[in-house]
């Protein structure tokens, strides 16, 4: 017998807990099974769970599967203040439970039950009871192996509520899910926990803070978590079903780091024996990188496990089977994250970020030599051990979880294997045969405002929009067209449209991260960067379309091109010297010349050709300039926040740039007076690490990129092997 349930000849699908409830009821058909009996049957004595809520949910799902009703039950009857009983007749056919057909149900409901039965009816009743008893025994026996016989993974949404949800974590028994959620909107995140298969989560924390990365105690009674809050950042613990929280340790985590790296990189893990917490932090604010620490849960003493800032970074030259878009990682965000204990507690896996390369390592507990498993450009999106401890599942993705996928690699290293599911998947969590992961989707659009002579902005208008990601706009020199980057074809490619946003045309078809288009001064060519060859290089093509020209072929990364005013040169950022610097090359191709030597990114030449303006780095603050003839560099704007290297635009007498010190706003800096004033506030959050600002040549129209939507679902995979 396979534990199969049929109604009207159709197989009825049941989840594990409703199936166990049905099996328990069939052991004693017609008799009342109390809620206490169901509780003992479904959960071990030491399980910490909201039993009433969970039993109600299981009964509700059972009735939904059977097409039953609590008000007019045909199968499962509620006995007030006592429990439930199974009231329908059954029959056994081969290996399945066969429920009454709809016709039988209608016939049964159309007659009243008579007080007397014939002897034949009594004998039939006895035989039915014996049949049901045998069936119940068989069902109980085979239901224990029911799930083990299902070989194919079953994929269902576990969380689909509106808003951003991160760092999901399955409880030790695999029945509960803890996660971080912003409640639908807003900058604050709280911890929630829910029973899998139910809808309403239980909110655990209620502070105006960022609470994330829940880690379950081995007995499932408590959850440790991370909190970022002014003066209160640290590691906390709270009962899994709610109660008073307690801080275990203060940390040096900062709010900006959450948006740079935290929301896709975990910080905390609880050892299987319950004795230790592994966490990621720095010993002082002067340390350039994050390290792994091991803290005793009893004494709260912590000691350093890793020192990434002392590592040679040899992994920087290794390659990976598939490399999505390169993330620009700041010095402050380098180091070790995503700690995960192996099932036996003897090994800690973690991710390391170094010079833009993201690698996965393991280290023995309580310490010892590190083992390098794999390196790549986008392996910093969460990891989890398989239940047998033989493999590690990790997320690979580009910026904002673009081109995301789940992979599996042996704990001893080797070639990774892409999982058959998990497209758009990051942040995996595994318990037994259950796996959950986050599927994130972002909606970026390009907005437009008119500027008057006094630089005051008119009302906003969404100009270039889709359900995907639109960014990196730039007007053609005559103002009639706009080049931009878009994922509407599946991955980032270069597109072009009319200045009013109509008539979009796809210009590139590399099927690889391609973007930051920039027009030549005569409007006849467009330069851009692409990862089509593996690492990032500079390309050019005619603005009317046609073949592309690859201008760089170094093993380093070359990104964010821009033309000189006379069209003879193309400036770009390259890390070929070890860090990001501005270089330039002839627009026809050839050798490149280094322009900056102390950091540089996203260069723009002034209209008079005297200076090159640039961001200091992809995740470093400020806008600087250096004479084109050579000389000392000079900081012009110090308040451009790290990560927003693409949110500024140069005009003859000043710079428009993004100011995030208060409400995010576009601010104008006057080069002559050195004064600033706000042009307008943004309606929605800006997109970090994206080229986000452009002006028309007549300085009357400004384009800017905003995040109009950022949502994520948590997906459940049953029968994961």
N, C-alpha and C positions, 0 to 999 in steps of 0.2 A: 504493500500500500504506500502511496506517495504523499499522503496528506493533502489530497486534492478536494476542492469543494465545488460542486456544480449546482446551477439553478437553471431550469428550462434548457438543459443540455449545454449550457454555456459555463465555462470555468470562471469562478469568482475569485478575484485576486484579493488576498488579505495580507496585511502587514503582520509582523511577528506577534506583537502584544494582543491585537484583536484575535488572532488565531489561537493564542494560548488561552484567552478568555473562553472562546468557543469550545476548545478541547476540554476545559474544566467543567463547563456547563453540560457537556455531553457525557461526562462521567456519571452524572446523576440527572438524567432528563426528567423534567417534571418537578424535581425537588428544588428548593431554594438554596442557592449558593450565596453565602454571606459575603459582604464586601471585605471582611477581615480574611476570609478564606482566599479570596482572589488576591488580596494584598500579599499573603504569604506565598501564594503560588507564583506570582509574577516577579516578586522582588525578594532578594535575600534579606535576612534579618538586619544586616548592618547597612542596608541601602538608605541613603538620605534623600528623600524625595517627597514631593507633595502628592501623597497617595490618592486623596479624594479627587484632585484635579486629573491625575493620570488615569485612574479607573474610569472616570466619566468620559475622558477622551477616547479610551479604548472601546468602551461600550458604544459610543457615538460612531466611531469608525466601523465597528462591526455591523451596526444597524444600517449604516450607509451602504456597506458592501452587500448586505442582504436585501436592501430595499425595504427595510422594516421601519416601523414607527413606534415611538414610545407611547403615543396616545392610543393607538389601535394596534397593538403588537400581534404579529403572527408567529414570530420565531422567539424573540427574547422579551420576556415580560419583567417589568420592574415591580418588586415587592417593597412597598413603602417602608423605609427605615430598617430594612433587613438586607436585601440583596437582589438577586436576579435568578430566573429559571428559564430553561429552554422548553417551549410548549408545543413545537411543531412536530408532526410525524416525519420520520426519515426512512430511507431505504438504502441498502448497500448494493452498488453495482460495480463489480470488479474492484478497482482501487480507489473509488471516489465516494464522497458523501453526496447524495443526491437530495436536494431540497424539493418540496412540493412545487409543481408547476403553478403558473399563474392561474390556470383554469381550476386546478385543485384548490388553490387558495380562495378563489371566488366562490366555489361550491361550498367550501367549508364555512365561509363567512355568511352564506345565504341561508343556512339551516341553524336552528337552535339545538343545543345538546340536550338529549333526552335523559331522564334520570335512570332508566332501566336499559340494560344491554342484554342481547340474546347470548346464549352460551357460546355460539360461534364467535360473536363479537368479543366475548371475554377471552376465548382462546387466542383470537387474533391479537388482542391487547397483550397477552402474555408473550406470544411469539415476537411481537414488535419490541416489547421490552427487552427480551433476550437478544434480539438482533441489535438493538441500540446499545446494549451493554457490551456486546462483543465489539461493535464498531467503535465505541468509546475507548476500549482498551487498545485496539489497534491504532486509533487516532493518537492517543497519548504516546504510544510507543514510537510511532513514526514521526510525530511532530517534533521529537527531539532532534531528528536529523533532517527535518524539513528544509531548513535554510541551507544546510550543507550540501544538499542535492542541487541547489540552484547555482550553476557555474557562471552564467553571464552576469556582468555588473548591471545593476539596476540604478538608473540615474534619475533623481527627482529633485526639484527645488526644495530646499529646507527653509530659506528665508527670502521673501520677496517684498518686504515692506519698503516703502519709499525712503530714500536717504542713503547715507554712506555707512557701510558695515564692514568692519575689519577684524582681523586676528581671531577667526572662529576657533574654538577648542572643544573637542569632544570629551565628555566625562569618562572616567575609567570603565564604567559599565556600558558605555556607548549609547546610553539612553537620553542624555541631556547635551545641550549645546550652549556654551557660553560665548559671548561675542561683544564687541564694542560697536555702538550705534549712536549716531548723532540725533536720533529721534525724528528724522525726516529732513531737518535743516539745521543750520547754525554751526558755530565753531566748536561747541562742546560735545564731548563724547562720554557716554555712561556705559557701565557694564550691565548686560542683560543675560538671563539664562532661560531656556525653554526646554520642554520635553519634545523630543523629535516626534513629528507627526501631529503636533498641536500648533495652534496659531498664536495664542497670546503669550508673550514672554513676560518674565518677572524682572522688574527693574531692581538692580542691586545697589547702584550708587546714584547720588543725586547732587553732586557738587558742580560748581561752575568750573570744570576742569576737563582735561583730556585723559580719560581712563581707558586703558587698552591692554591687549596682550594677556588675557586671563590664562592662568596655569592651575590645573586642578591638583589637589592633594591626592595621594594614592587611594585613600578611602572614600574620596568623592564628597567629603563633608565641607571642605573649604576651597576657596579660590584665591590665589595670590594674583596681583595685577600691578600694572604700572600706572602711575599718575604723573601728569605734567600740570603744574599749577604754580603760580607765583609764590615762591617761598615754601611750597608744600610738595614739591616733586619728590617722588620716591617709590619704594616698593611697599605695597599694602596687602593685607589679607582680610577676607570677609567670609562669613558662613555662606555656603553655596545656595541656601534658600533664603538669604537675607538676614540682616542683623547688624551689629556694631562692627565697623571696620577698625583696623589697627595698622599703624605704619611700622614697618619692620626696619626700614633703612632710608635715609635721605640720599638723593642722587643729584647729579649735575645736569640732568636732562633739561633741554630748553625747548620752548614751544616751536620755534622755527625748525628745529631738527625733526619734529614730528612730520611736518609737511615735506621736508627734504628727503627723509629716509625712513622714519619710524612707521608710517602707516603701511609700508610694505615690508619692513624688516622688524622681526620680533626682538624683544629684549629680555625675555624671562622664561625659565623652565624649572619644573619641580622634579626632583629625582624620584625614581620608582620606589625607593625605600623610604621616602619622605624626609630624609635627613638633610638634604641640601637644596638650595636654590642657586641656579646658575643665572647670571645676569650680565648685561653689557653696560659699561660706564667708563668714565675716565677718572683717574685719581685726583686730578686738579684741572681747572679750566685752562691751564697752560699746555696740557698734553695735546698733541696734534691728532691723536687717534683714540678710538674706543677699544677697550680690552675686555676680555672675558674674566669674570670673577666667580668664585665659588663661596657661597655663604652658608654657614651652619644654621639650620632652622632653630636649633635649640639655643645656641650661644649668640647667634647673629654676628659672629666674627666672620670676616670675609678675607680672602686672599686671591691674588692675581693668578690666573691660569695662563694667559697669553700676553704677549707684548708686540703687537703688530707694527708699532712704530720703529722697532728694532729689526724687523724682517727685511730681507734684501729685496723682496718683491719680484723674485725670479718668475713668478707665474704670469707676469705682465705680457710675456711674449708667446704664451700658449694660445691655442685656438680651440674653438668649440664647434660642434656639428652644425648648429644653427645659431646665428647671432642677430637678435632683433636690434632695434635702434639703440645707439650708444647713449648712456646716461652721463650727464656732466656732473661729477661728484665733487663736492667741496672738500677742502682740507679738513674741516671740522667734522665731516661726515665719513671720513675714512676710518677703517678699523673693523672690529669683529662684532657681528650681530647674529640674530637668529639661532640662539642656543637651543639644542634639542638633545635630551638624554636618550641613549639606546634603551630598548626594553629591559635589558639586564642591569642597567645603571652603570656599566663599566666604561662607557665611552660617551663623549660629548661631541656632537657634530655642530658646526657653525659656519657662517659665511664671512668672508673677509673682502673688504673693498679697499683697493689700492690702485691709485693712478687710473681710475676709471675701469679697472678690471675687477671682476667679481668672482671669487673662488670659493669652493667648498672644502673644508678641512674637517678632520676628526682629531681628537686628543684623548688619551686615556684619563680616567678619573682614579686617583686625585691629581694627576699631572704626569707630564712626560713629553716625549717628542711628538710633534704634530705630523699628521699624514695628509698630504695634499691629494684631493680626489679629482678635481676638474676646475678649469678656469674659463671665463668667457666675459662677454660684455653685459650680460643681463641675468645673472644667476642669483640675484639678491632678493628674490620675491618669496621667501619662506621655504622651509623644508620640514620633513617629518620622516621618522623611521617606519618601515613596514613592521608588522606585528612579530615576524620571526627574527627581526634584527639583522637581516642579511642585506637589505637595500635601503636607500634613502630616496624619497620622492621630493623633488624640488620644483619651484615655479621659475619659469624663464619668461621675461617680458621686457618691453621697451618702456618708454616714458608714458605715464598714466595707464600702465598695463596694456599698451598696444602690443599686438603680435604675441599675446600671451599663450603659454602652453605648459603642461605638466610633464616632467621627465622622471625617470628612475635610473639610479646608478648603484652599482655594488658598493657596499661599505668598504671594500678594498680598492676601489677605483676601477678604471676601465672605461669602455665606451658607454655613454648613456643611451637609454631607450625611451623614445617618446611614447607616452601612454595613449591608448586608443580613444580616451575621452580627455576632457580638461582643456579644450580650446577656450581661450580667454580666461584661463584658470591660474590663480596665484594663491599663496598662503594655505598650503595643504595642512590638514590635521588628520591623524589616523588613530583609530582604536579598534583592534581586532580586525574584522572584515568590513568596517565602515571607514569611509574617507569623506571629509568635507573640504571644500575649497571655495575661494571667493572668485566670482566672475564680475569684474568691474567694467563699467561703460561710462565714458565721458562725452559730453557734448560741448564742443568749443565752436563759437561762431564769431564772425567779423562784423563789428558795429561801425557806424559812421556818424559823425557830427560835423556841422558847418561852423566855421570860425569867422567872427567879424573882425573889423580892422583893429579893435582893441583886444583881440585874442580871447574874447568871451565865446563860449560854445553854445550852440543851439541845442534843440532836443535830440535825443538819441534815436537812431534808426538801425535795426538789424538788417545789414546789407547783404552779406553772404552767409547763408545758413543751410544746414542739413541736420540729419539726426546723428551725424558722425562728428569729425573734428576738422575745423577750418581755421587756419592761422597763417602767420607770415605774409601779410599783404604788402604789396608795393605798387604804387601808381607808375604807369608808363610816363616817360618824360613829357608827352603832350597831354597827359591826364585823361586820355580816352579809354584806357584799359587798366585792369588790375591783374597782376600775377599773384598767386597765392599757393599755399600747400594744403592738401586735403586728403582725408582718408575715405572719401565717399566711394572710391573704387576698391576698397579693401585694405590698402596700406597707403602710407603717405606718398603722394605723387604731386608733381607740379601742374597747376591748372591756370587758366586765364579766363577772364570774363570782361564784359563791358563795365564802364565806370559806375553804372547804376546797378550793378550786381547781376544783370541778366546775361544769358548766352554763355554759360560756362563751357569750356573746352579743355579736355585733358591733353597736356603736352608731352608728358613722359609716361612710360609704361615699363618701368624697371621691375615692378613687383617687389620692391625693396624700399626701405625708408629713404625718401627723396624729398628735398625741400629747400627752404630759405632762398627762393628765387629773387634775383636782383637784375634790373634792367641796365643795359649799357646806355651811355649818354645820348646816343643817336636813336635809341629805341629799337634797334634792329636785332639785338641779341639778348639772351637771358642766361646768366650764370647761376648755378645751383650746386648743392652737394648731394651725394647719394652713396648708399652703402651697397650698391649693386655688385661691386667687386669683392665684398667682404668687409674691408675697412672703408672709412669715409674718404671720398675723393671729390675734387672739383670738376664739374662738367660745364659745357655751354652748348646752346642750341639757338637756332634762329627763332625770333618771336613769332614767325608765321608757321613754325613747326619744322619738320625735317630731321636729318640725322644729328646725333649728338657728338660732341667732341670731349674726350676725356683729357683733362689738362694736367692732372697729377697722378702719379702712380707709385708714390712712396709707401713703405709698409706702415707708416704712421697714419694718424687721422688728420684730414684736412677738411675744414667745415666753414660755413658762413662766409661766402665770397661777397665782394663788392667791387665795383668798377671805379677807376680814377675818373676825374672829370673829362680828361682828354681821350679816354677810352684805350690808352696804351697799356694800362696795368690792371691787374685784378688782385686786390688784397684778400687775404683769407687767414684763418686761424689754423695753426698746426701745432701738434705736440711732438714733432720730430726731434726737438732739442731736449725733451724730458718734461717740459711743462708747456702750457698753452701760451703761444706768442703770435704776434702779427708778422706775417710774411707777405711778399708780393712777387708776382711773376708777370712776364709779358702776356698780354691777352691772346697772343698767337701761340703761346706755349713756351716751354724752355725751363731753364733753371730758375729757382726761387731765391730771393734775397730776404734776409731777416731784417725786420723793421724795429721791433721792440725786443728788449732783453730782460725785462723785469715783470713780465706778464702782460698778456693782451688777448682780446677776443672781440669779434664783431666790429671790424673797422669801417669807418666812413671818412672819406676825404672831404675837406671843406671845399666850398664852391670856388674859392680863390686859389685852391691848390697848395696853400701854405702849411696846413696841418692835417694830420691824421688823428681823428677822434676814435676812441675805442673803450669798451668795457674792460675792466681790469682782468676779469676772468669769468668763466661760466657760473661760478658760485662764489665770486668775490665781489665786494661792493665797489661802487664808484664808476665815474666816467672820466677818462683821462685824455690827454692829447700829447703829441710829439711832433716837432717840425718835420716836414717831408724831406728837408735837406739834412736832417740829422740834428741831434742835440738832446737836451734833457727833457724828460717827460714831466707833465704837470697835471695835478688833479684838478678837474673843473667842477664836478658835482660829486660830493661824497655820500649823498643820501640815497643813491640808487641801491636798493637792497640786493643782497646776494641771490642769485638764481634768476633775476629779471634782466639778464643781459640784452634781451631783445626789445625792451620797453623804453626806447628812447629814439628820437628823431632829430637830426641836425638841420637847422635852417640858417640863413645868413647871419642873423643877429642873436641867435640863442639856441636852446635845446629844450624840446618837450620831453618829459620823462615821467616815469611812474614813481609817485611818492607814496609809500606804504606806512609812514610813521603814524598816521591816524587812519581815517577812512581812506581806502585806496583811491587815489586821484591822479589825474594828469596835471602836472605842474610845468610852468614855463620858467626857464632860467635865462636871464638876460646877460649875454657875454660882456657887454660894456659896463653896465651898472653893477653886475654881480647880484642883482636882486631876483627873487622868485615870487611867483603868485600862482594860485590854483586856477586852472582853466575849467575843470569840471571834475565831479566825482564819478567813479564807475558805478554801474548798476549792480554788477555781479563780480565775483572774484576774478582777478587776473590769472593768467596761465603761466605758472613758473616754468622756466626752461624753454619758453617758446618765443619766437620773434613776434612781437605783439603790437607794434606801433608804426605808422607811416603817415606822411603828409603829401598832398598833391603839390605839384610844382608851383601853383599859384598861391599856396599856403592858406587856401580857403576851406579845405576839407581834410579832416583827420580820420584815420582808420585805426581801430584798436581791437584786440582779441580779448574775449571774456569766456569764462567757464559758465555756460548757461545751465548745465546739468551735470551732476556727478553722482551716480548711483551704483550700487553693487548688490548682487544677490549671493547667497550662500547655497551651494549645490551639494547634495548628499549622494554618495555612491555606495550602494549596498553590494555585498559580495565581492568586495575588492580583494584581490590576491596579489 
